[in-house]
Amino acid sequence: MTRETVFKYAKEKYGTIPDHPWKKYPKYAILRHLKNQKWYGAVINIPRNKLGLNGDDAVDVLNVKCEKNLAILLKDNKAIFSAYHMNKKNWISILLEKAENKMVFDLISQSYKITL
């Protein structure tokens, strides 16, 4: 899974164009609802060790909102982690290089619905 695949899915399904609100972090992209501007996803590029993994090379991560109980069940510290820089009870971080497309698409859809 790549960030481009996430962006393509968000555009085709929801009409979302990624927003890049921070000049300091040009690789950070926010996925927002068109009507209420609430975030339903954030694609960020962070050092691998911020997820508790070995190495400091940068990796693409997608933060999405999900139900608290589901977040607990999904976290495997391989593809899904406690959210980086977000509320860890309601958000998860998905390491895109390790995640399957269908799972990512399902989690994006769920996040979109939760944040309406």
ChimeraX attribute file (.defattr): number of C-alpha atoms within 10 A of each C-alpha:
attribute: neighborCount
match mode: 1-to-1
recipient: residues
	/A:1	15
	/A:2	17
	/A:3	18
	/A:4	10
	/A:5	14
	/A:6	20
	/A:7	19
	/A:8	16
	/A:9	17
	/A:10	21
	/A:11	14
	/A:12	10
	/A:13	11
	/A:14	15
	/A:15	14
	/A:16	17
	/A:17	17
	/A:18	19
	/A:19	12
	/A:20	16
	/A:21	11
	/A:22	11
	/A:23	8
	/A:24	8
	/A:25	11
	/A:26	11
	/A:27	15
	/A:28	20
	/A:29	21
	/A:30	23
	/A:31	26
	/A:32	23
	/A:33	19
	/A:34	12
	/A:35	7
	/A:36	9
	/A:37	11
	/A:38	14
	/A:39	18
	/A:40	24
	/A:41	27
	/A:42	21
	/A:43	26
	/A:44	21
	/A:45	19
	/A:46	17
	/A:47	16
	/A:48	17
	/A:49	13
	/A:50	14
	/A:51	20
	/A:52	11
	/A:53	11
	/A:54	10
	/A:55	10
	/A:56	11
	/A:57	10
	/A:58	13
	/A:59	16
	/A:60	20
	/A:61	30
	/A:62	25
	/A:63	28
	/A:64	28
	/A:65	28
	/A:66	24
	/A:67	14
	/A:68	13
	/A:69	10
	/A:70	12
	/A:71	22
	/A:72	17
	/A:73	9
	/A:74	14
	/A:75	16
	/A:76	11
	/A:77	14
	/A:78	13
	/A:79	16
	/A:80	23
	/A:81	22
	/A:82	22
	/A:83	22
	/A:84	18
	/A:85	11
	/A:86	15
	/A:87	11
	/A:88	16
	/A:89	16
	/A:90	18
	/A:91	23
	/A:92	30
	/A:93	28
	/A:94	27
	/A:95	26
	/A:96	21
	/A:97	13
	/A:98	13
	/A:99	16
	/A:100	12
	/A:101	14
	/A:102	10
	/A:103	11
	/A:104	20
	/A:105	16
	/A:106	11
	/A:107	20
	/A:108	23
	/A:109	20
	/A:110	16
	/A:111	21
	/A:112	22
	/A:113	13
	/A:114	13
	/A:115	17
	/A:116	13
